[in-house]
């Protein structure tokens, strides 16, 4: 039994079925896929959830190869950051730690004082086991690097705040570098790689769930699991509305649900793990997709894949992806229409998302006009809200996950997976699912 039909649940179900298990996947919403979803905007089907995965982490591209899915990479269009009143080239960095101080200075992202502070790294003799990304980088390179580089980069991944997110969980490479000495010296020595950083599928990441749900396991949607209890033979799940509950027996269960939902299901059978899961906070975000006539978009926009916006700039949007310039397959959908998207929402800053859909479109258009010079009226728009979608990896997250797994290890036939544990990106979530499935396979 797999509870949760996001990419984690689908991959776990597929792996268990391949190992000989008879698998039923239960999803509470009307469709599977979780944060991988597409929708029609101006008659074009595009991603309205995650639109890429890391290509340099193997789990995602390996899964695509297994299912026979083609992989595509972004175009050469470059990224930018809105900083100090202008769109500026995004310097190469490791989550904000610059690879090249000369490139950083030339970009204009930081003030002269900010560049001067960053160039004089404060190297600590001792580095704690865990600290926030923002605090580590600020101590080494100054606050401005954090405010104008680390914040927008981390915000794009976690929709969180640099001074609250664990470096050990989110950027372990940076923690290892800090323990070895100067992070600037080590960053400068990192060779330039021609390998693509990101990947997707032709037609978008929203196609992946249907390809993984290959018919080897049963899927039931609109089937909310409300309770979980142990039985002499394994597990019993209470499914469906409270007025007409159904009990389903299972020899083993994978919970591929968000942290809060998993905490509720484990409240009776593993209260310690439930308490730890309940303490994992999450950020809500919204993706606003906009379609414009090609002739109404400035020529300069076609050279950029999009841009990030630091919180210090006090804009409503935290990023915009120029999908038409970033992905060749999007541009090929209709030469007369261009599609781009904005993202809004950060951890503990839900006020922005309290506006209606029309309000989110309006503030997105206002920010695009001010930053990218796109002033036209869109021919269509779509707003996708993702409530509690991005778990926040607070300082101490790795220890928390270890405690959760230790508690669940005492319950045979139960495994957990998803974005709350080992990473929020698609490859990390796939890896989490495969780890969970492997702990319950082979078939008995």
Secondary structure, DSSP 4 states (H G I P E B T S, - for coil): -EE--BHHHHHHHHHHHHTT---EEE-SSSSSBTT--EEEETTEEEESS---EESSSHHHHHHHHHTT---B---SPEEEEEETTEEEE---EETTEES-HHHHHHHTSS-HHHHHHHHS----S---S--BHHHHHHHHH-HHHIIIIIHHHHHHHHSS-TTTBBHHHH-HHHHHHHHHS-HHHHHHTSPP--S-SEEB-TT-GGGHHHHH--SSSEEE-S--EEEEEEETTEEEEEES-GGG-EEEEES-EEE-S-HHHHHHHHTTT-HHHHHHHHT--EEEEEEEEEEEEGGGS-GGGGGEEEEEE-GGG--SEEEEE-HHHH-HHHHTT-TTEEEEEEEE-BTTBGGGGGS-HHHHHHHHHHHHHHHH---SPPSEEEEEEEEEEEE--BTTHHHHHHHHHHHHHTSTTEEE-STTTS-SSHHHHHHHHHHHHHHH-S--
